[in-house]
Amino acid sequence: MKYCMSQCILKNRGCGNNECRHWVNYEEDFNCTLVSVKENGDMTLSEISERTGSSVYEVRETLKKALRRIKFNFDKEFFG
């Protein structure tokens, strides 16, 4: 994936592979979430929602769900 990302940056154009799991419809970041993270670092919920076309609320709920899963898996692994 890093090769694909670097090619988009070198060619200065968006990725055309919308089947890629990292593809996002946001041409400013070459249609790539990896480029988004590399170029912008930490982003606000608003910045993420702009890139994904989701509402801030949906991004927040997805984040909360992911954090619950991480905590559950951590607790399960270390505390049985």
N, C-alpha and C positions, 0 to 999 in steps of 0.2 A: 504493500500500500504506500509506503514512503516513496517508492520509485514513482508511482503514479502522481503523487502529490508534487514531487520535485519537478516532474515533467510539465505539469500545469503551470508552475511558477516560472520555470525557464522559458516556456513558450508564451507566457503572459496571456493565457486564455483559460476559460473554464473547462472543467472536465465534462466530457460528453457521455460518460458511462453512468447513466442514471439508475443502473441496476446495482451499483456499488453501495454497500451498506453505509459508507461515509458521504455519499452524495447528498447535497441539499440544494434546493432551488434558491441560491443566493450568489449571484454572479460576482459581487464585490470580493468574495472569498474563493473565487474560482470554483464554485459549486462543491466545495469540499469542507467537511467539518474538521478534518485534520489541519487544513490551512487556517480555518477560523481560529482554532486553538493556538496554533503556532504563531500566528500574526497578532492575536489579541490577548492571549493569556486568559486570565480569569474574566468572565463576562457576567453581566447582570442578568436577571431573569428576563428583563425587557429586551436586551440584546439577543438572547437566545431565542425568545419568542419571535423576534423580527426575522431571524434566520430560518426558523423552522415553520413559520406560518401558523404557529399555535398561539393561543392566548397566554398571557403571563400566568393566569390561574392554572392552565393545563401544564405548563412547564413546572410550576411550583408543586403541583400534585405528583407529577412524574418524579421529581427530585425527592419528595418525601417518601414515595413508594420505594425508590432505589435505596435510600438511606435505611429504611425499615428492613429491607432484604439483607443489606450488608450487616446490620446489627444482629439480625436473626441468625445469619450464617456464622458470624463471629461468636455469638453466645453459644450456639450449638456446638461449634468446634472446640471451644475452650472450656465450656462449663457443662457439656454433655447434654 
